[in-house]
Amino acid sequence: MTSSAGGRCAVAALVLAVAVAPALAAQEVAGRLLREDGVTPASGVLVRVVRASDGRTVTTVTTSATGEYRAAVGVDSVRLFALRVGMRPVELGALRLRTGERRELAGVLASEVFELPAVRSRARDRCGPREGPEARLAASAFEQARTALELVRAAGGDTTRRARVRTVRTRWSAGEERVLEVRRREVETGRLELAFTPADTLYDSGFVRQARDGTTTYRAPGLDFFIHPRFLEEHCIVLVGSPDGDETRVGIGYRPSRTRRGVVQVEGVLWLQRAGAELERVEFAYAGLPGLETSVRPGGWLEFVALASDRWALVRWEIRMPRVGEALVLSRRRSDDVLFREITEVATTAGEVLEITGATGLDFSAAAIDSVDADGALVLHADHPPPSAAPCEATDGQALLHGRVEILRSGDWAPGTGVLSWRRPHDAADRGEVPLAGDGRFRMCGVPTGLPIRIALRTGDGGVAVLMVRVPRERTVGRLVLRFSAEE
């Protein structure tokens, strides 16, 4: 993902990538993983294969819906680990393979929950120690974030799902007091992958590039930047608390371990929910820019969500950058003329996944869309509950979620019947439950904002459909149409 300032601005693009099969390796490891009950397939588990000699990653694969995995291995001595967000890593075993050998390695995964403590300290100006209990805890927390990022990357190539995505480019005046231009675009794609600059390019040449024609390109860190081995080699990390005192989440602050002359780097925070260690948001700011550019806080963020289908997805993002111009101040004597630089505009490129649809129906919804006009502009209706019921009690961080449920039967959408419930992904039991009205409508109070929640529809015939929803933090009411397929 890149955005340019100066003579032109490039749009962050969604690409439909063509999968290319890797060359067949000499060895292969395959198997099936089960959850702790020894019966349920462990789907959506990241299996990491590392070299036994130095621990370097050889490959990573994700288990299928039946818990099966298959990994091509190009070295003879390897160790395999099963990684799940919110759980401690499980070593599956160590293998020594002969040339051309194929081995089976199955396992039942024990559930050892990874717990994050409350953290109240703010980000530090200097790198902390790389050894000791604090450093080890920060490294373990980063492993949780890295696992989620790798699962997002793996899900990006899943062609069984379709996503509806909106991108918005906005140009602001230098003081950001007025909008100069807004461009919106909505697309539907069968393979959701953001076109980020390759990680090696970012590490070698930095995040900001000045062209000969005066165009400045601001690059955003992609998934591979944080997954890359050089991230921990060239950055220091430390656990930090939320600036607003919110103890429900913990940040992993990162910053370059050394400055590089003429190279712009990034620093920021990866935010995890303490409960379940779920990656929620990655923030970045540019380090090493001139003071003029830093005055408008250039940088950006990426937001993620865990789907009900044991997958992860990147669902919101933004990159913000200044446009800089030059002005010549003339004086009576030409030798006293002054050329100075100034901010002329601030530009943002943002995107949001509105829906993700899988083989069994809706898998994720942003829960922020009330209606959309003909040109794709977002129309938000007044934040008020439906008139047919008493309003929810106002509570910080909670919202009313209302709307209707439709079920596809015999090719037509009909009002849903049954009971709708919600919980956080790591909860053992439902937190709220409401029966659907005769026309399929529902209203649920106390739904947390800014967090992914798991919504389940239980129908009278014993069917169950599940999807993930998130109400944005700034909303007090979310209206949503939930569509489930009842057809084979």
Beta strands, then each sheet from edge to edge (+ up, - down):
strand 1: 2-5
strand 2: 27-34
strand 3: 46-51
strand 4: 57-62
strand 5: 68-73
strand 6: 77-83
strand 7: 90-96
strand 8: 102-104
strand 9: 107-108
strand 10: 162-173
strand 11: 179-189
strand 12: 208-210
strand 13: 216-219
strand 14: 235-240
strand 15: 249-256
strand 16: 265-273
strand 17: 279-287
strand 18: 299-306
strand 19: 312-329
strand 20: 338-358
strand 21: 361-365
strand 22: 371-372
strand 23: 378-379
strand 24: 398-409
strand 25: 412-415
strand 26: 419-423
strand 27: 432-435
strand 28: 441-448
strand 29: 452-458
strand 30: 464-470
strand 31: 477-485
sheet 1: 1+ 13- 12+
sheet 2: 5+ 2- 8-
sheet 3: 5+ 2- 9-
sheet 4: 4+ 3- 6+ 7-
sheet 5: 11+ 10- 20+ 19- 18+ 17- 16+ 15- 14+
sheet 6: 11+ 10- 20+ 21- 30- 29+ 26- 27+
sheet 7: 22+ 23-
sheet 8: 25+ 24- 28+
sheet 9: 25+ 24- 31-
end
